[in-house]
């Protein structure tokens, strides 16, 4: 077994302290604090931006190269998801419905046809 040295322990303790201070920062202040309107508006787009950043490379690339065929179930799943999302105009459970509609198209094409 390897032993943990003092440097590693001090880094772990320092990271823990930084995490604790940043998480408790709002509790340490005695007055009420609100984000500016532009920051609140920007944070509304964070979940969908993170989802797009994770999903998009998986959809358009295969082993580091762009998809070069139309017989890929992911392309049709994206088309179905986008159709659902823009058909609903982003109202109520749009992200969940987009994922479900995309998977309803993806699974039969991927499993059934082997795309």
MOQUISUL-V105794 format. One record per residue. N is the residue number from 1. OMEGA is omega in whole degrees, -180 to 180 (999 if undefined). NEAR is the number of other C-alpha atoms within 10 Angstrom. Layout:
# MOQUISUL-V105794
[[N OMEGA NEAR] [N OMEGA NEAR]]
This chain:
# MOQUISUL-V105794
[[1 177 3] [2 -180 4] [3 178 5] [4 -179 8] [5 -178 8] [6 -180 9] [7 180 9] [8 179 10] [9 179 11] [10 176 11] [11 178 11] [12 179 12] [13 178 12] [14 178 12] [15 176 12] [16 179 11] [17 178 12] [18 178 12] [19 180 12] [20 -179 11] [21 -178 13] [22 179 9] [23 -177 11] [24 -176 11] [25 -176 10] [26 177 13] [27 -178 10] [28 -179 9] [29 -178 9] [30 -180 7] [31 -179 7] [32 -178 7] [33 180 8] [34 175 8] [35 174 8] [36 -177 8] [37 -178 9] [38 179 8] [39 177 10] [40 179 11] [41 179 11] [42 180 9] [43 176 11] [44 -178 10] [45 -177 10] [46 -179 11] [47 -179 11] [48 176 11] [49 178 12] [50 178 10] [51 178 11] [52 -180 12] [53 179 11] [54 -173 11] [55 -173 11] [56 178 11] [57 179 13] [58 -177 14] [59 -171 16] [60 -177 16] [61 173 12] [62 180 11] [63 175 7] [64 179 9] [65 179 9] [66 178 12] [67 -178 15] [68 180 10] [69 177 7] [70 179 10] [71 177 14] [72 -175 18] [73 -178 21] [74 -180 22] [75 180 18] [76 176 17] [77 177 23] [78 179 21] [79 178 15] [80 179 20] [81 178 24] [82 178 16] [83 178 15] [84 -176 20] [85 -178 20] [86 174 12] [87 178 11] [88 -178 14] [89 176 10] [90 -176 13] [91 169 10] [92 178 9] [93 -177 10] [94 -178 17] [95 179 17] [96 179 12] [97 178 16] [98 180 23] [99 -179 17] [100 -180 16] [101 176 20] [102 180 23] [103 177 20] [104 176 14] [105 -175 19] [106 -173 21] [107 178 16] [108 180 13] [109 -177 18] [110 -177 15] [111 -177 10] [112 -177 9] [113 179 11] [114 179 11] [115 999 14]]
